[in-house]
Amino acid sequence: MKNTRTFIIAEAGSNWRMGTYSRDVKMAKALIDVAAESGADAIKFQTYRPETVYVTNAGDTDYLSESGIKESVSDMFKDLSMPYEMIPVLAEYCNKKNIQFMSTPFSIADAKAIDPYVKIHKIASYEISHPHLIEFVAKSGKPLILSTGGATLDDIEWALNYYRKNNGKEISLLQTTAKYPAPLSTLNLHVIPSLMKKFGVPVGFSDHSRDPVIAPVAAVALGASIIEKHFTLHNALPGPDHSFALTPQELRIMVKAIRDCESCLGSSEKTVQAEEKEIRDFAQRAIQAIKPIKAGEILKQGVNVDVLRPGKQRQGLHPKNLPEMEGKKATRDVPLGDGIRNEDFE
């Protein structure tokens, strides 16, 4: 049963890109401000170079074309590539704002650039088959969060084994549906406990649906220990990820909903809570006197005792004790309404 605090990652992705270096930095810092103010634990960017991601003639994707983006995926990646020199600037600003800096690398060079500035590495879904990247991250000695969008169980098992073969230690998986935006019906959140059971590692959820609350809260209730969600300053901004990302207000709503969900979950231990005790003592049925009883009088259900709620009277024994009590003599005078306890009969 999940009983730890959910690690919430506000995914900035490529939503920092505004056209010039100075405007890009300003936008990235504005996103950091929003993520920090929302209560998220970390903000995550992406670090890549087009020549180390796709083949040069990769062409277009239907997903981008449907979003109104006509340029090739390689041209888009080139435009959205974060300069390495921006990484320490943003990491320092995150430290100032008391939020953890993260960035997803897509190559060894990318990973080397971000490694000095991150506490946790993140590998994207379609890098799950990238042995060189997995090996580098494993040997960094830092924890890894691995997304599993579009992956099979064999893909995940291979990546986990390869990570551990290369001395990787701490790792978490993210259930992900690699569709942008992802319809709620495609999220398959029951996979979260299934992955936890099969692989014995923490499992979270990278949510590409548009709703700010339903899927993250459901995922946490199912045991997710990490929630990742895209956000932006405005859905109408140009770029591939703005349209399905959360607005600043929605990000705050999501974080609050997750924290409220955690509060609801409590622990796996069933106890009488302090908040329940008063009404439990008032309302839980017990063996109570239904008339004044004299010492020496025979106790009999329906005659002088019965199973009733005690209210403000002293609560008696659990009704499971009726057979033991039935026909015994009262050892004291019992007033109307008083509870019958072990010492009250012989």
Secondary structure as the mmCIF struct_conf table of DSSP 4:
data_model
#
loop_
_struct_conf.conf_type_id
_struct_conf.id
_struct_conf.beg_label_comp_id
_struct_conf.beg_label_asym_id
_struct_conf.beg_label_seq_id
_struct_conf.end_label_comp_id
_struct_conf.end_label_asym_id
_struct_conf.end_label_seq_id
BEND BEND1 THR A 4 THR A 4
STRN STRN1 PHE A 7 GLY A 13
TURN_TY1_P TURN_TY1_P1 SER A 14 TRP A 16
BEND BEND2 GLY A 19 THR A 20
HELX_RH_AL_P HELX_RH_AL_P1 TYR A 21 SER A 38
TURN_TY1_P TURN_TY1_P2 GLY A 39 GLY A 39
BEND BEND3 ASP A 41 ASP A 41
STRN STRN2 ALA A 42 THR A 47
HELX_RH_3T_P HELX_RH_3T_P1 PRO A 50 THR A 52
TURN_TY1_P TURN_TY1_P3 VAL A 53 VAL A 53
BEND BEND4 TYR A 54 TYR A 54
TURN_TY1_P TURN_TY1_P4 THR A 56 ASN A 57
HELX_RH_AL_P HELX_RH_AL_P2 ASP A 62 GLU A 66
TURN_TY1_P TURN_TY1_P5 SER A 67 GLY A 68
BEND BEND5 GLU A 71 GLU A 71
HELX_RH_AL_P HELX_RH_AL_P3 VAL A 73 ASP A 79
TURN_TY1_P TURN_TY1_P6 LEU A 80 LEU A 80
HELX_LH_PP_P HELX_LH_PP_P1 SER A 81 PRO A 83
TURN_TY1_P TURN_TY1_P7 TYR A 84 GLU A 85
HELX_RH_AL_P HELX_RH_AL_P4 MET A 86 LYS A 96
TURN_TY1_P TURN_TY1_P8 LYS A 97 ASN A 98
STRN STRN3 GLN A 100 PRO A 105
BEND BEND6 PHE A 106 SER A 107
HELX_RH_AL_P HELX_RH_AL_P5 ILE A 108 ILE A 114
HELX_RH_3T_P HELX_RH_3T_P2 ASP A 115 TYR A 117
BEND BEND7 LYS A 119 ILE A 120
STRN STRN4 HIS A 121 ILE A 123
HELX_RH_3T_P HELX_RH_3T_P3 SER A 125 GLU A 127
TURN_TY1_P TURN_TY1_P9 ILE A 128 SER A 129
HELX_RH_AL_P HELX_RH_AL_P6 PRO A 131 SER A 140
TURN_TY1_P TURN_TY1_P10 GLY A 141 GLY A 141
BEND BEND8 LYS A 142 LYS A 142
STRN STRN5 LEU A 144 SER A 147
TURN_TY1_P TURN_TY1_P11 GLY A 149 GLY A 150
HELX_RH_AL_P HELX_RH_AL_P7 LEU A 153 LYS A 165
TURN_TY1_P TURN_TY1_P12 ASN A 166 ASN A 167
STRN STRN6 ILE A 171 THR A 176
BEND BEND9 TYR A 180 PRO A 181
HELX_LH_PP_P HELX_LH_PP_P2 ALA A 182 PRO A 183
HELX_RH_3T_P HELX_RH_3T_P4 LEU A 184 THR A 186
TURN_TY1_P TURN_TY1_P13 LEU A 189 HIS A 190
HELX_RH_AL_P HELX_RH_AL_P8 VAL A 191 PHE A 199
BEND BEND10 VAL A 201 VAL A 201
STRN STRN7 VAL A 203 ASP A 207
BEND BEND11 SER A 209 ARG A 210
BEND BEND12 PRO A 212 VAL A 213
HELX_RH_AL_P HELX_RH_AL_P9 ILE A 214 ALA A 221
TURN_TY1_P TURN_TY1_P14 LEU A 222 GLY A 223
BEND BEND13 SER A 225 SER A 225
STRN STRN8 ILE A 226 HIS A 230
STRN STRN9 PHE A 231 PHE A 231
BEND BEND14 LEU A 233 LEU A 233
TURN_TY1_P TURN_TY1_P15 ASN A 235 ALA A 236
BEND BEND15 LEU A 237 HIS A 242
TURN_TY1_P TURN_TY1_P16 SER A 243 PHE A 244
BEND BEND16 ALA A 245 ALA A 245
STRN STRN10 LEU A 246 LEU A 246
HELX_LH_PP_P HELX_LH_PP_P3 THR A 247 THR A 247
HELX_RH_AL_P HELX_RH_AL_P10 PRO A 248 LEU A 265
BEND BEND17 SER A 268 SER A 268
HELX_RH_AL_P HELX_RH_AL_P11 ALA A 274 ALA A 283
BEND BEND18 GLN A 284 GLN A 284
STRN STRN11 ALA A 286 ALA A 289
BEND BEND19 ILE A 290 LYS A 291
STRN STRN12 ILE A 293 ILE A 293
TURN_TY1_P TURN_TY1_P17 ALA A 295 GLY A 296
HELX_LH_PP_P HELX_LH_PP_P4 GLU A 297 GLU A 297
STRN STRN13 ILE A 298 ILE A 298
HELX_LH_PP_P HELX_LH_PP_P5 LEU A 299 LEU A 299
STRN STRN14 GLN A 301 GLN A 301
TURN_TY1_P TURN_TY1_P18 GLY A 302 ASN A 304
STRN STRN15 VAL A 305 LEU A 308
TURN_TY1_P TURN_TY1_P19 GLY A 311 LYS A 312
BEND BEND20 GLN A 313 GLN A 313
HELX_LH_PP_P HELX_LH_PP_P6 ARG A 314 GLN A 315
HELX_RH_3T_P HELX_RH_3T_P5 PRO A 319 ASN A 321
HELX_RH_AL_P HELX_RH_AL_P12 LEU A 322 MET A 325
TURN_TY1_P TURN_TY1_P20 GLU A 326 GLY A 327
HELX_LH_PP_P HELX_LH_PP_P7 LYS A 328 LYS A 328
STRN STRN16 LYS A 329 ALA A 330
BEND BEND21 THR A 331 ARG A 332
STRN STRN17 VAL A 334 VAL A 334
TURN_TY1_P TURN_TY1_P21 LEU A 336 GLY A 337
HELX_LH_PP_P HELX_LH_PP_P8 ASP A 338 ASP A 338
STRN STRN18 GLY A 339 GLY A 339
HELX_LH_PP_P HELX_LH_PP_P9 ILE A 340 ILE A 340
HELX_RH_3T_P HELX_RH_3T_P6 ASN A 342 ASP A 344
STRN STRN19 PHE A 345 PHE A 345
#
